Amino acid sequence: MKKFILHLLMLTIAVTSYAQKTAHDRYTVSGGVLGAMNFSKFRLDGQNPANISYDAKVGWSAGGWVNLPLGKCLSVEPQVMYSYYTYRAEYPAALLGNGNISYISIPLSLKLHLGKALAITAGPQLDLVMDAEDKIGTTESGDFTSPSFAVNGGIEIFPHGRAVIFGRYMYGLDNMDNREVPDAETEFKNDNFQVGVKLRLFGKFIPADTDADGIPDKSDSCPAEAGFERYAGCPIPDTDHDGFNDEVDKCVTVAGLAKYEGCPIPDTDNDGINDEVDKCVKVAGLAKYNGCPIPDTDGDGINDEVDKCPNQAGIAKYNGCADTDGDGITDDNDKCPTQAGVAAYNGCPIPDRDMDGVLDPDDKCPDIKGPVDNGGCPKIENAKFNTQRIQFVTGSATLTAASKTMIKEGAKLLNSEDFKNLKVEVRGHTDDVGKDESNMKLSQNRANAVMAELVKNGVASSRITAVGFGETMPMADNKTSEGRAQNRRVAFDVRQ
């Protein structure tokens, strides 16, 4: 279903992009109301040992629609309908033996227009169960899956007309049986054929106008060039291309301005900038400086075009810039120009947001204070919650009852004010007895078991991850029983 919708959206984007580049006759957004007859039944999938079958029964639908054109041949049309489906199976084990269901149906169709007389439609559909009536009295509305999804396909006759005849087949994707019957092998899926009429209440036809001059292409002698109606859609000639047509231009062969009736403005210093905009009329300059020479705004002897700091006096070594704090980062790029810093922080000192003495790049909890020896994060004190005391049934990932009680206290600690904004990595470790692969699996399973117990006791699952390290990270000598006992452990690593 997700892949189908993704492909539909990609096709819509491609067609919209093409439509923006091509002028054609088109229709505006249109919409209206619709009514239809439904021939509905349940389609039985999976095993059907009772040989249940349904006869197609007649129902009805009514609602509204809006058509969104994407181009000459494509459009997207969402609809909302109230649908009344009837079903008949006459078998006690059927989901609905004899009755009806009311739905709010929301189909979304992509329409391919094959001319004015015919269109092909296809798309997804969402169905919401509103009410159910069972004449046998064995089911109710809660026994049916809602929402459920379907796909539909069909045709429309005269899709741009005031009244449109349509027909489509709706193929249900979800099992509608929500009764949670043990060992149920039969899936009940909607199967519906719909025939109806759509009435258009708004929307209109707009003829193609390639040059957007308000004159339709069929009446435009210059369809690719904006013009005037008195010239049959073509523009008035402009020999000197100054924007003033030859009918009003006093200098037809020389580009000019309106205030000079199409003639050019004088240029006293011959710098190519007319006197009306030239701020230095008698000295040749550049257009970018309004006819004046290149300035040196800060008076440091480096003209503004090569001066990287034109508003602050500097030296040539730094291309006209200064470095007030001497940190090697010029003031124009230094966010802290009076305080020495580093380039990674735009000339500012390395920050320590939580003021715990651990700089942010090294702080695993940059917004929460913690000791240096724990990476700047708060510690889980052994006196409050000692992870070394977490025990499992020998050779397994099953927690002992005492460990579950202790983990419950650990969950309270993790949800306390000091730790509620931190994430926790549950780390499982083993000694080196046994195979590496078995130890790695056992450590992962034990870490998972502790994580599950924490979640069970109210710690949000989004805050916890579990990682097994096997025997790869011993904290003591595996050659002694005491060392191996220390290595068989579960540890918590907290970070922001």
C-alpha positions in Angstrom: 0.0 0.0 0.0 2.8 2.4 0.9 4.7 1.6 -2.3 1.6 2.2 -4.3 1.0 5.7 -2.7 4.7 6.6 -3.2 4.6 5.7 -6.9 1.4 7.7 -7.3 3.0 10.8 -5.7 6.1 10.5 -7.9 4.0 10.3 -11.0 2.0 13.3 -9.8 5.1 15.4 -9.3 6.5 14.4 -12.7 3.3 15.3 -14.5 3.0 18.6 -12.6 6.5 19.6 -13.6 5.8 18.9 -17.2 2.5 20.7 -17.1 4.2 23.9 -15.8 6.4 24.0 -19.0 3.7 23.2 -21.5 0.7 25.5 -22.4 -2.5 23.6 -23.2 -6.3 23.8 -22.9 -7.0 23.1 -19.2 -9.7 22.9 -16.6 -9.7 24.7 -13.3 -10.2 23.0 -10.0 -13.8 21.6 -10.0 -16.0 19.7 -7.6 -19.5 18.8 -6.7 -21.6 15.9 -5.3 -22.0 12.3 -6.2 -24.3 9.4 -5.6 -23.8 5.7 -6.4 -25.1 2.2 -6.0 -22.9 -0.4 -4.3 -22.8 -4.1 -5.1 -20.9 -5.4 -2.1 -19.8 -8.6 -0.5 -17.0 -10.0 1.6 -14.2 -11.7 -0.3 -12.9 -14.8 1.6 -9.0 -15.2 1.7 -6.9 -17.7 3.5 -8.3 -21.1 4.5 -12.1 -21.4 4.4 -12.9 -24.8 5.9 -16.5 -23.9 6.4 -16.8 -23.0 2.7 -18.4 -19.6 3.6 -19.5 -17.5 0.6 -21.3 -14.1 0.2 -23.7 -13.0 -2.5 -23.3 -9.4 -3.8 -26.0 -7.2 -2.3 -27.1 -3.7 -3.2 -26.3 -0.6 -1.1 -25.7 3.1 -1.8 -23.1 5.9 -1.4 -23.4 9.7 -1.4 -20.8 12.4 -0.9 -18.7 15.1 -2.5 -15.6 15.3 -4.7 -12.9 17.8 -5.8 -10.8 17.4 -8.9 -7.3 18.9 -9.0 -5.9 19.1 -12.5 -2.2 18.2 -12.9 -1.9 18.7 -16.7 -3.7 18.1 -19.9 -4.2 14.4 -19.3 -3.9 13.9 -15.6 -5.7 15.0 -12.4 -6.0 13.9 -8.8 -9.5 13.6 -7.2 -10.1 13.1 -3.5 -13.7 12.2 -2.5 -15.6 11.8 0.8 -18.6 9.5 0.8 -21.1 8.0 3.3 -21.4 4.4 2.1 -24.0 1.9 3.0 -22.9 -1.7 2.3 -25.1 -4.8 2.7 -23.9 -8.3 3.1 -25.5 -11.8 3.1 -23.9 -15.1 3.8 -26.5 -17.1 5.8 -23.8 -19.0 7.8 -23.3 -18.7 11.6 -19.5 -18.6 11.4 -19.6 -15.7 8.9 -18.3 -12.3 10.0 -21.7 -10.7 9.1 -24.3 -13.3 8.1 -27.1 -10.9 7.1 -26.8 -7.2 7.7 -25.3 -3.9 6.7 -22.3 -1.7 7.6 -22.1 2.1 7.3 -18.7 3.6 6.3 -17.1 7.0 5.8 -15.1 6.2 2.6 -12.3 8.5 1.4 -11.0 7.4 -2.0 -8.1 9.2 -3.7 -8.0 8.7 -7.5 -5.4 9.5 -10.1 -7.3 10.1 -13.4 -5.9 9.6 -16.9 -8.0 11.4 -19.4 -8.3 9.7 -22.8 -10.1 12.5 -24.4 -13.3 14.3 -23.6 -15.4 11.1 -23.5 -13.4 8.8 -21.3 -11.1 8.7 -18.3 -9.4 5.8 -16.4 -9.2 6.1 -12.6 -7.1 4.3 -10.0 -5.9 4.9 -6.4 -6.1 4.1 -2.7 -9.1 4.3 -0.4 -9.6 4.6 3.3 -12.8 3.2 5.0 -13.9 4.1 8.5 -16.6 2.0 10.1 -19.5 4.1 11.4 -22.2 1.6 12.3 -23.1 -2.0 11.8 -26.5 -3.8 11.9 -26.6 -7.6 12.1 -30.1 -9.1 11.6 -28.8 -12.3 13.1 -27.5 -10.4 16.1 -24.1 -12.0 16.5 -21.9 -9.1 15.6 -21.6 -5.3 16.4 -19.6 -2.4 15.0 -16.5 -3.1 17.2 -16.1 -6.5 15.5 -15.0 -4.9 12.2 -11.5 -3.5 11.5 -11.5 0.3 11.3 -9.8 2.1 9.6 -9.3 -0.3 6.7 -7.6 0.2 3.3 -8.5 -0.7 -0.3 -7.4 0.1 -3.8 -9.9 1.0 -6.6 -9.9 1.3 -10.3 -12.5 2.2 -12.9 -13.7 4.5 -15.7 -15.6 7.8 -16.1 -17.7 8.7 -19.1 -17.6 12.4 -20.1 -15.3 13.2 -17.1 -15.5 17.0 -17.8 -19.2 17.2 -18.2 -21.8 18.6 -15.9 -23.0 15.1 -15.1 -20.4 12.3 -15.1 -21.2 8.5 -15.2 -18.7 6.4 -13.4 -18.0 2.8 -12.4 -15.2 1.4 -10.3 -14.1 -1.8 -8.5 -12.9 -1.5 -4.9 -10.5 -4.3 -3.7 -10.2 -4.5 0.1 -6.7 -5.0 1.5 -7.4 -5.5 5.2 -9.1 -8.4 7.1 -12.3 -6.8 8.3 -12.7 -9.5 11.1 -11.7 -7.8 14.3 -13.3 -10.4 16.6 -10.0 -11.9 17.7 -11.4 -15.4 17.1 -8.7 -18.0 18.3 -7.1 -19.9 15.4 -9.1 -18.0 12.9 -8.0 -19.1 9.4 -10.5 -17.1 7.2 -9.9 -13.5 6.3 -13.0 -11.3 5.3 -12.1 -8.6 2.9 -14.4 -6.0 1.2 -15.2 -6.6 -2.4 -17.3 -3.8 -4.0 -18.4 -2.7 -7.4 -19.8 0.8 -7.6 -21.8 2.6 -10.3 -22.9 6.2 -10.0 -23.3 9.8 -11.1 -21.2 12.9 -10.2 -22.7 16.3 -10.6 -20.3 19.2 -11.1 -21.2 22.3 -9.1 -18.1 24.5 -9.9 -15.1 24.6 -12.3 -14.6 25.7 -15.9 -12.6 25.3 -19.1 -9.7 27.6 -19.8 -8.3 27.7 -23.4 -4.5 27.5 -24.0 -2.6 30.9 -23.9 1.1 30.1 -24.4 2.3 33.7 -24.1 -0.1 34.6 -21.3 -1.2 37.8 -23.1 -4.9 37.1 -22.5 -5.5 36.1 -26.2 -6.2 32.4 -26.7 -3.7 30.6 -29.0 -6.4 29.8 -31.5 -6.9 33.6 -32.0 -3.2 34.6 -31.5 -1.1 35.3 -34.6 2.0 35.3 -32.3 1.1 32.5 -29.7 4.7 32.3 -28.3 5.2 36.1 -27.8 3.0 38.3 -25.7 1.2 41.0 -27.7 -1.9 43.1 -28.0 -5.3 42.4 -29.2 -5.2 45.3 -31.8 -2.2 43.5 -33.3 -3.9 40.1 -33.3 -1.7 39.0 -30.4 1.6 40.3 -31.7 3.7 43.0 -30.0 4.2 46.6 -31.4 7.6 46.9 -33.2 10.6 48.3 -31.1 13.5 48.8 -33.6 16.0 50.0 -30.9 14.8 47.6 -28.3 14.5 50.3 -25.6 11.0 49.3 -24.5 9.3 52.1 -26.4 7.5 51.0 -29.5 8.1 52.8 -32.8 4.8 54.6 -32.6 6.0 56.8 -29.7 9.8 56.6 -30.0 11.5 59.9 -31.1 14.8 58.1 -31.6 13.7 54.9 -33.3 17.2 53.6 -34.0 18.8 54.6 -30.6 17.7 53.2 -27.3 16.5 55.9 -24.8 14.1 56.7 -22.0 10.4 57.6 -21.7 11.2 61.1 -20.3 13.3 61.8 -23.4 10.6 60.2 -25.7 12.8 57.2 -26.4 16.1 59.1 -26.7 19.1 58.5 -24.5 20.2 60.7 -21.5 23.5 62.7 -21.8 26.7 61.2 -20.4 29.2 64.1 -19.7 32.2 62.1 -18.5 31.6 59.3 -21.1 31.8 56.6 -18.5 28.6 54.9 -19.8 26.5 56.2 -16.9 24.0 58.9 -17.8 24.1 62.2 -15.9 20.8 61.6 -14.1 22.2 58.7 -12.1 25.9 59.6 -12.1 26.9 60.8 -8.7 30.3 62.0 -10.1 29.2 63.7 -13.4 32.7 65.1 -14.3 34.8 62.1 -13.1 34.6 58.7 -14.9 33.6 55.9 -12.6 31.8 52.6 -12.5 28.1 51.8 -12.6 28.3 49.8 -9.4 29.4 53.0 -7.6 26.8 55.2 -9.3 29.4 56.6 -11.7 32.1 57.3 -9.1 35.5 55.7 -8.8 36.0 52.7 -6.5 35.7 54.0 -2.9 37.9 53.3 0.2 35.2 53.6 2.9 37.4 53.0 6.0 40.3 55.1 4.7 42.9 52.3 5.2 44.4 52.6 1.7 42.7 49.4 0.5 39.8 50.0 -1.9 36.5 48.5 -1.1 36.6 45.9 -3.9 39.6 44.1 -2.4 39.0 45.1 1.2 37.2 42.3 3.0 36.4 44.6 5.9 35.5 47.9 4.0 33.9 49.5 7.1 36.7 48.8 9.5 40.3 50.0 9.1 42.7 47.1 8.7 46.0 46.0 7.2 47.0 44.4 3.9 48.1 41.2 5.6 44.5 40.5 6.5 43.1 41.9 3.2 42.0 45.1 5.0 40.6 43.4 8.1 41.8 43.5 11.8 42.2 40.7 14.4 41.4 42.4 17.7 41.8 39.4 20.0 44.8 38.0 18.1 43.3 34.5 17.8 44.1 34.3 14.1 40.5 34.8 13.1 39.8 38.2 11.5 37.1 40.3 13.1 34.8 40.0 10.1 34.6 36.2 10.7 35.0 36.3 14.5 31.8 36.0 16.5 33.7 37.0 19.6 36.2 39.6 18.3 37.4 40.7 21.7 37.8 37.2 23.2 40.3 34.7 21.8 38.7 31.5 20.5 38.9 28.8 18.0 37.8 28.4 14.4 35.4 25.6 15.1 33.3 28.0 17.1 33.7 31.0 14.8 36.4 32.6 16.9 34.6 32.1 20.3 36.0 30.0 23.2 34.9 26.3 23.4 31.6 26.4 25.3 30.5 24.6 28.5 26.8 25.2 28.5 26.0 23.4 31.8 29.1 24.9 33.5 30.2 21.6 34.9 33.8 21.9 33.9 33.5 19.5 30.9 33.6 21.3 27.6 30.7 20.6 25.2 32.7 18.6 22.6 33.7 16.2 25.4 30.4 16.4 27.4 28.1 13.5 26.9 25.4 15.6 28.7 26.1 19.1 27.6 22.9 20.6 29.1 23.0 18.6 32.4 25.7 19.0 35.0 27.8 15.9 35.9 31.3 15.0 37.1 34.4 15.0 34.8 35.1 11.3 35.5 31.6 10.4 34.1 31.9 12.4 30.9 29.9 15.3 32.3 26.8 13.2 33.0 25.2 12.5 36.4 26.3 9.3 38.1 24.0 6.5 39.1 25.4 6.1 42.6 26.1 2.6 43.8 24.4 3.4 47.1 21.1 4.2 45.2 21.3 1.5 42.4 24.2 -0.9 42.1 24.0 -2.6 38.7 26.6 -5.2 39.9 23.8 -6.7 42.0 21.7 -7.5 39.0 21.6 -11.3 38.9 20.3 -13.9 36.4 19.4 -17.5 36.5 22.7 -19.4 35.8 23.5 -19.6 32.1 20.3 -17.8 31.0 18.9 -14.3 30.5 16.2 -14.8 33.1 16.3 -12.2 35.9 16.0 -13.3 39.5 13.1 -12.1 41.6 15.5 -10.0 43.7 17.0 -8.4 40.6 13.5 -7.4 39.3 12.8 -5.7 42.6 16.1 -3.9 42.4 15.5 -2.8 38.8 12.1 -1.4 39.8 14.0 0.9 42.2 16.4 1.7 39.4 13.5 2.7 37.2 12.3 5.1 39.8 15.8 6.6 39.9 16.0 7.0 36.1 12.6 8.7 36.1 13.7 11.1 38.9 14.4 14.8 38.3 18.2 14.1 38.0 17.9 11.5 35.3 14.6 12.0 33.5 16.1 13.9 30.6 18.9 11.4 30.0 19.1 8.3 27.7 20.5 5.0 29.1 22.5 2.4 27.3 22.2 -1.0 29.1 25.5 -2.8 28.6 25.7 -6.6 29.1 29.1 -8.2 29.8 30.3 -11.8 30.5 33.6 -13.5 31.6 35.6 -15.5 29.1 34.2 -18.9 30.0 32.6 -20.6 27.0 32.5 -19.7 23.3 32.9 -16.1 22.2 29.7 -16.3 20.1 27.6 -17.8 22.9 28.9 -15.1 25.4 28.1 -12.3 22.9 24.5 -13.7 22.5 24.1 -14.2 26.2 25.3 -10.7 27.1 22.9 -9.2 24.5 19.9 -11.2 25.8 20.7 -10.1 29.4 20.9 -6.5 28.4 17.6 -6.9 26.5 16.0 -8.5 29.6 17.1 -5.5 31.9 15.9 -3.0 29.3 12.5 -4.8 29.1 12.2 -4.7 32.9 13.0 -1.0 33.0 10.3 -0.3 30.3 7.9 -2.5 32.3 8.5 -0.2 35.3 7.8 3.0 33.5 11.0 4.1 31.8 10.2 5.2 28.2 11.5 2.8 25.6 12.7 5.7 23.5 15.3 6.5 26.2 16.8 3.0 26.4 19.1 0.9 24.2 20.6 -2.5 25.0 24.0 -3.6 23.7 25.8 -6.9 24.5 29.6 -6.8 24.6 30.2 -10.5 25.5 33.7 -11.0 27.0 35.3 -8.1 25.0 35.4 -5.5 27.9 36.6 -7.2 31.1 37.0 -5.0 34.2 39.0 -7.6 36.1 41.3 -10.6 35.6 39.4 -13.6 34.1 42.0 -16.0 35.5 40.5 -15.7 39.0 36.9 -16.6 40.1 36.6 -13.2 41.8 37.7 -11.4 38.5 35.2 -13.5 36.5 32.4 -12.6 38.9 33.2 -8.9 38.4 33.2 -9.4 34.6 29.7 -11.0 34.7 27.9 -7.7 35.0 25.3 -5.3 33.6 26.3 -1.6 33.5 24.4 1.5 32.7 25.9 4.3 30.5 23.8 7.6 30.6 24.1 10.4 28.2 21.9 13.3 26.9 
